[in-house]
Amino acid sequence: MRVNVVYASREPNRAAVILEALQGAGMSVTVAQRAKEVHGLLAHRGCDLLLVGQKLVDEDGVEFVKALRTKGPAKQLPIVALVEHADQPAAAAAPSKHAYALFGRGGPAQAATAPAPAKDRVSLRLAFFQAGADECLSMNWDAAECLARVKAVLRRTQASAPEELIKMGEIELNLTSYTLHVSGKRVPLTSKELDLLYVFLSSANRVLSRPYLIERVWGYNYFGSPRTVDVHVRRLREKLGGAARFITTIPCVGYKLVPPGGELRR
């Protein structure tokens, strides 16, 4: 099954090279800049991997990871942090009012600039690990290495399971290998076509609007034309051959998959 990645960061464009590498490996990437957006995605859509930057618009990255690990379904979610540089120090906590007294007339300004003892310094990578991240990548690393590390995290955290199949009539979609067979014959589909077919099969007998399909297949950040759905449905029907009869068009709304007998086996 395709891996769904959510990247949470205040400046997502800075990680464009790494995100492109993930997408090139067949992963779906959705970008969120605020913690509340991430919570919404996890609650209503879910994801297989959460990539967290140093800062979100409304929260610090380390604190965000720490909060996710203490409550809710994200306790077991694979989390990979992404920092600017591997040896970057974590942000120092503001000194207390008692610490200011130690610096005499210098006050807070001097206290804030006083270097912390070497043994007390914590790198940002270590801070993320201590907060509960499974891995921490650096933007100055090679994209191929970052991709390999992400795949390693997925192998460690995803429990091995038997193949999961969705069967309907002569259609058989393998969610483990993400492949399609029609009447026992392998049918090559693009990743978007496979995603689209999965949405149809998992929502049998439901009318699916074009905006809904856009959100499910292309993600929240897609701003293209809804007619993109029509193009992909047409191509999917062509490849399904006789099995295309199950996908019906609902004028002015979208599409509906009607299985034989109105039932879906899983």
N, C-alpha and C positions, 0 to 999 in steps of 0.2 A: 504494500500500500504506500502511496506517496507520503513523504514526510512533510508535515506542515510546521513551519518555523515562524515564530513571532519575534520581531526585533524591536526592543523597547529602548529608545534613545532620543535625547533632545536634538541631536544633529545626525540623523540617519545617513545623510549623504556622505559623511566622512568614511563610512564603512562600505561604500558602493562596490569596491573591488571584491571584498569578501562576500557580500550578498550576491553578487553576480556569479561567483564561484559556486555558491550553494544552489542557486537557480540552475546553473549549468549542469549540476549533478542531479537534476530532477526534483529538487525540493521546492516547495511553495513557500514564499516569504511574504509575510504581512508586516507592515511597519506601524508602530504605535509610539507616540511621543509623550504620552502621559500615563501615569500609573493607573488611573481610572479606566483608560481605554484598554489596557492590558487585562484588567479584572473583567471587563465586559467581554473581551474575546475568550478568556478562559471559561467564563460562565456559559456563554451561548454558542461558542464555536469550538473551543478547545484547541490544543496544539500538541505536537509531539516533542517540540524543543523550544525553549525560551532563550533568546539571546539578549543580554542586558548590557547597555552601555554604561559609561561612568556616571552620566547625569540624565535624568528625565526632566521634562519641563516642570513637573510638580514634585519631584522627589529625587533624593540621592540614590545612585544605583546600588551601592552596598546596603543601604538601609532598606531599599526595596526588596532585595534578595532575602535579607534577614527576615523581613515581615512575611514574605511568601512561604518561607520554610517553617514558620511557627504556627500557621493555621491554613485551613482550607485544602482543596484538592491539589494545590500546587506543591504540597509537601514532597510528593514523589516525582514531580515533573523534572526532567533533565534541564538544568540551567547552565548556560555557558556565558561567562562575562567577556566583555570586549573592552580593552583599555588602549590608551594612546601609545604607551611605551611599557615594555615588560618590567622595567625597574622603577617606574613612577611611584613616588611615595603617596600614601593615603593622606587625605586631608586631615590636618591636625585639629583636634578638638579645641574649642575656645577655652582659654585659661579661666579658672574660677577667680572670684573676687579676693580670695585668700592668697592666690598666687600673685596677684598684683602687688600686694604689700611687700613681697620679697624684693621688688624692684624699685622701691622707694619712690622718688618723684617721677620716675619714668612712666609709671602707671601701665595701663593696658597696652599701649603701643610697644613699649619695650618688651613686655611679657610675650606679646604675640610674635615678635621677631626673634626671640631667644631660641637658638637651635635646641632641639630635643636630643638627649643622649643617644648615641648610636644604637645602644641595646634596646631603646624604646621605640625606634623607628620601625614602622610597618609599611611594607610595599602595598600598593593598591591591589596587586594580584593576591597577596596573602590575605588582605582584608576581605576580598571577595570569597576566597576559599573558606575563611573562618565564618563568613556569613552563610555558607551553604552551597556555593557554586560547585558544579562538578568539574568545570574546566575554566581556564582563563586564557584568552587569546590576546595577542597584541596586534595593533594595526600595522606595525612595521615588520611583521612577519610575512613570509611568502604566503600567498593566498592558497596555494596547493597544500601547504602544511596545515593551515587553519582548517581547510576542508577535511583533511585526514584526521585531525584531532576531533572535529565534530562527529565524524563517522564513528570514531572510537568510542565517544561518549554514548552514542546511540546504541552501539553494540553492547556496551556494559549495562545500560539502563533498560533496554527493551527486553522483556522476558521472551524467551523462545516459545513459540506457540505453533500448533498445527496450522496447516494452511486453512485460510478462511475463504469460503466460496459463497457467491450469490448466484443462484440458478433461477432462471425464468424461461420456460419454454426451451428453445434451443440455445439460449444465451447462457454462458457460464463466465462470470467475472471472478478472477482470482485476486483477492485483496492482499495476499501475501507477496506474490510476485508482480502484482498489478498488470496482469495480462488478460486478454479476452479470447475465448473460443466460442465460435458459433457453429452448431451442429458438429462439434468435435474438431473443427478446423481453426487453427490460430489465425486471428485477424489483427493485423498491426494497426494500432491507433496512436495518435499523438497524446501527450500528457493531458492536454485540455479536453480532448475527446473522451479519454478514460475518466477524467474527473466528472465530466458531464454525464456520462453513462452511469457512474456510481450514484450521482444525485438522483437520476431518474429511478434507478433500481431500488434505492433506499427510501423513495417517496412515492411508491406505487399508488395509483388511484387518487393522487392529489394534483390539483391544478397548480403548476409552477409558473409564476410570472417571470418575465424577462429580467426585471430588477433583482428578483430573488436568485435567479440562476447566475446573474453577474456576481452577486455577493458571494455565493457558495463556491463558484468555480474560479473567478478572477480576483476575488478579495475586495476588502473595503476600500482599497486605495486605487481601484480601477476607475478611470474617468473617460473611457472610450464609449462608443455608441452601443446601445442595447441591441442593435442589429447584428452585432458580433455573435450573439447567441444564435440567430437564425442561420448564419453562415456555418457555424460549427454543428448545429443540428442537421443541416442539410448534408454535410460531409459525413456525419455519423450515420445517418440513414443510408447513405450510399454504401458504406462499408458493412453495415449490418445485413444488407440484402433483404431476404424475405422477413427477417426478424424486425425490420424497421416498421412493420405494421403495428407494433405495440406502442409506438410513440405517435400520439395524435396531437394535432394542432388545435388550440383553443383560440378562435379568432379574437383579435384585439387584446388578448391577455398573455398567452404564452403556450405552454405545452403540458401534456399529461401522459404518463405511461400507464397503459391498461394491460395488465398481464392476462394470459389465457385463463378464463374462469374467474378472473378478478382476484387471484391469489398469488402470493409470492412465497417461494420456498427459500429457506435460509438455514 
